[in-house]
Amino acid sequence: MTRFSPRTAPLRRAGGLAATALLLAAGPLTVAAAAPARAADPVFTLGGPAETALHPYAEGGGAPKRSTAGITVTNPADEGYEGEFTLTFDLTGVAGVADVAFDPGPGVECETKGTRSAVCTGDTLAPGLSTVTGLLLGAAKGSEQGAAGTIRVTGEARSATSTPLAAPFAPFTPFTTRVTVGGPDLVMRKLPFDHEPTPGQKQQAPITFANRGSRDADGVVLTLRYSRGLDIPQRYSNCAYTTDETWTTARCSVDGAFEAGATYTLAAPLTLEATTRAYRDLFVYGIQEAGTVPRAASTARSERGSGTVLRAVPLTKAVAARGVDLEPGDNEQEAEFRTANTADFMAYGDEASGAAGATVTARLGFHNDGPAWIGRIRSGGSVAAVDFTVPQGATVTSAPKGCRGVTAEGAYREDRKTPAPRYLCPAPTAVRDGGGLDLSFGLRIDKALIGAAGRVTVRGPGLQEAGLPFDPKPGNNTARVVLNGQSGGGPSPSPAPPAEGGPGAGSGRTPSAAPGTSGTGAPGTTGRGGSLASTGSPAAMTASVTAIAALTTGLALFAAARRRRKA
């Protein structure tokens, strides 16, 4: 673990009243507290599924069907934990209910000790959530339908900050998982969609599912998730809807006993529509037993629909209690759609004037003028990139987080500390229609060259992906950042996107000149319609004058006192 040593910062006297005057002019001092000698060990958290259902034991022989439960550890530290750790599994609670085997992860070894306990050991815990081992669970011979038990997991790791006054082991939060024999097995049927619709096209979605388990499901929750380019016009009163930048999610609670061996469909099929903003979209539809659906992690507020009640009716009947799903992997299906549509990504730049040595802020980026939204929601990759070539005679003093400096030719650059002549800034995974990417660069004017221009291009996310296949207007994919234009300020050298949203939220707007500037392009000010602001503020100049005056006064007082002492 990283260790810190307390430090002191003594002040050196500058001399008599002059030093006092300087300190007063500089304002109040902030004294940093001493850092602790050692950082505390992280608290590791054990986790996994709350409950796992097992296929009943096959009395007729044959290979038993096993269920898998992954045991995880969450390391809250930013860096991996290097040190020996041990996980202990108490299996006494599932004696006669389940047989347990282990599928350890890389660098982990597991050993069972009879049927009552097991131990897994390793020497590294990666930051964040990682699976340490999988539990391979099968119903024990002689176990009955509904039999249940628990497995308790505890852990300890050698402390990296162990001292005579500290505990020798880093703490773990224990975990308990429940195992049950038998349960429902809800299976969602895949629907035969047209996967290449046109904007405005509607398709019916007769959601159909079956219970292939050994027990009934006591109520179900139908979950529908569709990306921004899709819509389901029906809004049912027993569904809760949440919408964020990319997805709309509907969770529909359907009451009733859904019998083992039976198949069900919706009383009326859903309507799935490809909207005018559709391009590359996903529709995910799943079914789970009521009471087993995890709480949604989204912070978006949900709203109830105001329409009729969504109901499911049987297609086939079967035999006749509630349990955990035996095969959760088949509860969900998804459909991917490729809609013939376009999106116009418009680059924008900036301009300003400043004397040599002045530092200004350049705002640049692109705006999506639609009609389609663009997202790589399956791969999670960036949909585009902003390629910024710095104007001649200027040096980048600050760049947005995530932007990578490259050579003037766009090649990889080993040096990541000194300013680069060119920067590549990735756009997010999804860009809404009306959204975009707003960036802010600090530029120091080293030479006040007339009309020095930098290039702003919105392009594919990689250097080998220059074009945007969805963009029918490549002519507006390029803009300029101009310093000290001959016009002394004027209209922005590229189209300014509409003022929509906030900085960093894809608004794409170009702010107007800062209050108090003339808009005439005087040195250190923003040109008319631009957004470059000099960092040489009046407040900073006032503070400098005050400090000089205080120093002069202090020296005069010190000299007078010295003359009095001599007299």
N, C-alpha and C positions, 0 to 999 in steps of 0.2 A: 504494500500500500504506500501511497505517497506520504512522505513525512514533511512537516513544516517546522522550521525553527523560528522562535521569536526574534524580531529584529528591532533595533532602536534607530532613530534618525535624529541625532543631536543637531541643534541649530548652531551655526558658527557666527559669532558676534561680528558685525560689520563695523562697530565703533560707536559708542555713546548714543547721543540723541539722534544722530543720523540714522542708525539702525532702527531705532524705535519708530522714527517717522516713516521709514520704508515699510516696516511691518504694518503700521496703521494704514498706510495707503494701499497695501496689498489686500486688506480685508481680513476677516476672521480666519484663523488657522483650523484645519481639520486634522486631528491626530488619529492615525490608524491604530486600531487595537492590535495587540500582539496575536499572531496566529497560534493556534494550539500546536503543541509539540508533535502530536500524532493525529491522523485522521481516524475516525472510528471505523470499525469493520462494518460492512453492509449487513443488513438483515436479509437473508435468503428466504424466499417464499416457495414452498412446495405446492404443487397443484396437479390438476387432472380432471377427468370427468366426475361429476357428482355421483352418477350412478351408471352402471353398465348392465345390460341384459344379456343373458346367456341362452343359447339354443338348448332345449331340454336334452337330457342324455339319451342317446340312441341305444335302446335295449337290444336291437337286432344286430349290433356290431357295426363295423365300418368306422372310417375316420371321423372323430367328433368335430363338429363345427366350433371354431374358437372365435371369441370376440377379443378385440384389442383395446386396451386403455393406456394412453400415454401419460407417464409421470413426468412432470416438468419442474424446472427450478427457475425462478426469476431472480437475476442478479441486478440490483438497482444501480450499481456503479457504472461509470462510463467506460471503464476498462475491465478486461477479463481478470478473474481471480485466480492467481497461481498458488496452489496449495492443495494438500490432500484433503479430500472430503469423503464422508461415508453416509450412505442412506440405509436405514434399517427398516425392513418391512415386517410388521406383525401380522401373521396369517392365521392366527388362532380363530379369528371371527368368521372365516369362511371354511373351516374344517367341515367336511361332509357336504358342502355346498358347491365349491369350485376347486378345480385343479389349476395351479398357477405355475407358469413358466415365464422366462424373461427373454426379452430381445433388446440388449443394451445398445446404447449409442456409441459413437466413436470415442475411444479412450476410456471406456467404462467397462468394468468387469463385475459380474453378478454371480453370487453363489448362494444356493439354497441350503438351509440347515434343517433337514427333515421336512416335515409338512407344516411346521409352526412359524418359521421365520426365514428371512433371506437378507443378504447384505450386498449392496452395490458400492464400489469404490471407484474413485477417479482422482485426477490431479489438476483439472482446469474447469472453471465455470465461466462461460462466455457472458459478456454483458447482455442484459435483456432476458427474454424468455427462450429457454432451450429445453428440448426433450432429453432426459437422461436415459430413460429406458421405457420400453413398452411392456405391458403386462399381457401375456397370452392366457386368456381365461376360457376354461371349458367347464361345463357342468360335471360335477363329480358323479361317479356311479352310485346309484341309489338315491340321488337327490330328487325331490319332488317339485312339481310346478308351483311356483310362488315362494320357494325356499330362498332365503336372503341372508347375507352377512356383510361384514365390513373388513376392509384392509386399511391399517393405519401405517403411515409413513413418517418417520422422523429422520433428522439429519444433523450432522455436525461437520465443521471444517476447521482445520488448524488456523488459529488466529494469526494474522500478519502483524498485529499490534500487541501481541501478548507481552505483558510486563508482570512483575511480582504483584502489582495491585489490580491487574486486569484478568478477565476470564481467559483460559487457555484456548477456548474454542469460540469461533464466530457463531452467532445464533441463527437457527432455522425456524421458520413457522411450520408446524406439523400439518399434515393433510390426511383426511380420511375419505375413502371412496366406498360406495355401497355396490354390492353385486347381487343380482336377482336372477333366478332361473325362470325362463319363459317371459313372454311379452308380445306386444303387437309388432308387426313389421309393415309399416306404411310405405307403399311404393308408388311413385308418381309416374304416370305414363307420358312418354314423349309425344308432343303434338307435331303434325306435319305442316309446318308453316311454309309460306313463300318467303325465302330468305333474301330476296332481292326486290323489295317493294319499291314503289314510287312514292314521292311525297303526297300525303293525303290518302293513301291506300289503307283500307280497313280489312282486318281478318278476324274471323271468329276463333275463339280459344275455348273449346269445351273441355275444361280441366277435368281429368279423370284419374282416380287413384284407387289402389287396392290395399287390403290388410292381409298379408300373407304370413302373419305371425301365429303364435299359439294362444294368444289372448286378445280380447276386445280392446279397442281404444275408446276411452271415455272422453268424447269430444275431441275435435281437431282444430288446429290453427293453420289456415292457408296463408302463405306468405308470397306476395307478388312484388318483385323489384324490377323496375324498368328504367333505363337510362333516359337522358333528357330529350332525345329525339323521338321517343315513343309516348303514347298516352293510352289510358283505359278510361273512356268517358264515364262509365258507370261509377257511382260513389255510393257504396252500400252502407247501411246504418250500423251493421255489426263489424265494420272494418275501421281501423285507425290508420290515418295517412300521415306520413312525414315526407318532406321534400327538402333536399339540399342542393348544392351546386350541380351535382351529377345525377343523383338518383331520386326517384319517388318510390317509397316502400309502403305497401298496404299489408296490414296484419289483420286477417279476418277470422274471428272466433265462431266456429260452427258447433252447436250443441248436438248431442245424441250419442248413442252407442254404435260404434262402427265395428261391425263384427269380423272376427277372424275368418278369412276365406271369402269375404265379400268384396265386390268392386263398386265404386261410387263415382258419380259425375255431378256437375253442377246442374241445378234445376233449369237454368238458362245460361248459355255460353257467354263468356266475356267477349268484348270487342277490343282488339288491339289495333291501334292506329299509328302509322308512320306519319309524323307531323311534318310541317314545312321545313323544320330545322333538322330533320333526321339525316344521318350520314353513316356512322358505324355505331350500332347500338346493340344492347343486350337486354333480353327478357328472361328473368330467373323466376321459376315458380316451384314452390316446395310445400310439403305437408308434414306436420308433426302432431303428436298427441298433445292435447291441452295440458298445461302444467309443466311441460318439459322444454318449452321454448325459452332460451336465455333472453334476459332483458336487453333491449337494443342499446348499443353503445353511443348512438347518435344523440347529440344535445338538441337537435331540432325539435320544435314543438309539434305534437301530433294533433290531428283534427279528425273528428268523427264524420263519416259520410251522412248525407241526408236522404239517401234513396231507400229502396226496398232492402229487405234482408236477404243476404246471400245464403242459399241453402244447397245442400248436397243430397242427392237421392240415389238409392241403390240401383245398380245395373244388374248385378247378380247377388243372390243370397247365399248364406253359408250357415255355419254353426254359431254357438255363442262364444271383464275384469281388467283392469288397468295395469300397465307395466311400461318399462322402458323399451324403446324400439330395438329390435334384434339386429337390424342392418341399416343404420342411419345413413350410409353412403348412397342409398337408392331413394331417398326421400325427396330429392330435388332434381329438376331438369333445367336446362337453359337453352335459349335460342339466340343465335347471333344474326343480325340483319345488316345488309350492305345496301343502303339506299342511294340511288343515283341523285346526288345533290352537290352543291358547291358552297364554298365559304371564301370571302374576300378578306385576306389579311393585308392591312394597309400600314406601312411603316410611317413613323413620324420622327422628326428630329428637333433641333433647337438652334438658337443663335444668340450671340451677345458680344459686347465689346469690353475690353479691359486692357490696362497698361501691363507692361512686362512685370512679372512678379505677383500679379493679382491671381486669386483662386476663385473660380466660378463653378457653378453646378449645372450640369447638362442633363436635361430630362429627355429621354428617348424611349422608343419601344414600338409596339404595333397595336392595332385595334382590329377586331374581327367584325366586319360589316355584314356578316351573314350571307345567305339566310341560315346556313347550317351551323350547328355547334360541332366542334371537332374534339374527339377524345380517343385516347388509346387505353381504354379502361381494362382491357384484358391483359395486355403486356405491361401496363404501367409506365411505358416510356414517354418521353417528351414528344409533343406534337410538332414542335418547331423550335427555332433558335433565333436570337437576335445577334447579328454579326456587326460589331462596331469597330471601325478603324479610326484611331485617334487623330484629330487634326494636327497638321505639321506645326511645330513650335510649341506644342502643349504636352504636358505630362499628367498622367492620371495619378491623383492623390488618394482617391477612394473609389472602390468599385463595389457594386451590389454583391451580396452573398450568393455564391453559386456560379458567378461569372468566372471564366477561366481565361487567363492571359495566354496568348499564342504569339508566334512570330508574325512579322508583316505578311508573310506568305500563307499564314494559317496553320503552320506546322506546330507540333508539340514543343513545349518550352520547359526545359528542366528547372530553370530559375522561376520560382513562384513568389519571390519576395520583392524584387524590383519591378517598377512599372513596365507594362508591356505596350507595344505599339498597336495591338489589336486584341479584342476580347470577344469570346463566344458566351452567350447567356442563354441557357435552356428555358423554354417555356414549360408550364406545368403539363401534367398528363391530360388535362381537359381544358379547353378554352370555349367558354359559352359564346353564343351569338350575342354581340354587344359587349363582349369582354375583350381581353387582350393581355398585354404584359407591359408594365410601366417600370422603367429603370432610371436610376439617378447616379451619375458619375461626377466626382470632383475633378476639375481640370485646373492645373496651374499653367498660366500663360508665361512661358519662358522667353519667347520672342513675340513681340506684337506685330505679327505679319498681317498684311491686309488681305482679308478674304480667305484665311486658312480654313479649309473645309475637311471634315471627317465624314465617313460614309456609314450609314445605318441601313442594314439589310435584314429583312425577315426571310428566313430560308428553312430548309429541312434541318432536322436536329443534328445530323452528322455532316462533317466536311465533304463527304461524298454524296450528300443528299442536298444538292443546291436548290432544287425546285420544290414546290408544294403542289402535289398532284390534284388537290381539291380546289385550288385557287385559279379562277379563269382570268384574272387580271394581274399578271406579273408586273405590269408597268408601274404599279404603285407599291411594290414591295421594297422600294429603295427610297431613302431620304438622306438629308445632310445635317451635320452639326457645323455651323459656321461661326468662326471667331473673327471679330473686327471686320465685318463686311464693309465694302466701300460705301454702301448706302447709309452707313451710320445707324443701322437699325431699320427694320422694315418687317413685312409680313414673314411668317415662318416659312422656311424653304421647302416645306412639305405640308400636305394636308393635315390639319389638326383634328384628331378624332373628337367625337362628341364628349361632353363632360358627363360621364356616367360612372357611378361607383366611386371607390376611393383608391388612392395610390397603393399599388401592389395587389389590388383586387381585380385587375383587368379593366380599369376604366379607360385607359388610353388617352386621357385628356392632356392637353398642354396648358399649364397655368399661365396667367397673364403676368405682366411685370410686377415686381414687388412694390408695395406702397412706398411712396416717397421718392421714386425714381422718375426721371423726366420722360423716359421712353425715347430719347433722342440718340441713344447709343453712345453717351459720354463714357470715358474710361471708367471701368469698374461698375457699370450699370447694365441693365438688361435692355436689349433692343426692343423696339415696338413689336408686341405680339410674341416675344420670346419668353423663355423661362430661366435664363441663366442669371444667377444672383452672386455678386461678389461677396466673399467672406470677410473683406476688410471693413468691418462694420463701424459706424460712428461711436458705438459704445466702447469698442476696443480702443479707438483713438482717444476718447475721453479718459479712459483708465490710464493710458500711457502718460497723458499730460498731467494728470493728478499725481502719478508716481514721481514724475520729474520735479513738480512743484514741491512735493513733500520732501524729496531729497535735498533740494536747495534750501528749504527752510531749516531742516535738521542740521545741515552743515553750518548755516549762519548762527544758529543757537549754540552749537558746539564751540565755534570760534569765539563767540562772545564770552562764554563761560570760561574758556581758557585764558582770555585776556584779564578777566576779573581775578582769577587765581594768581596771575603774575603780579597784578597791582597790589 
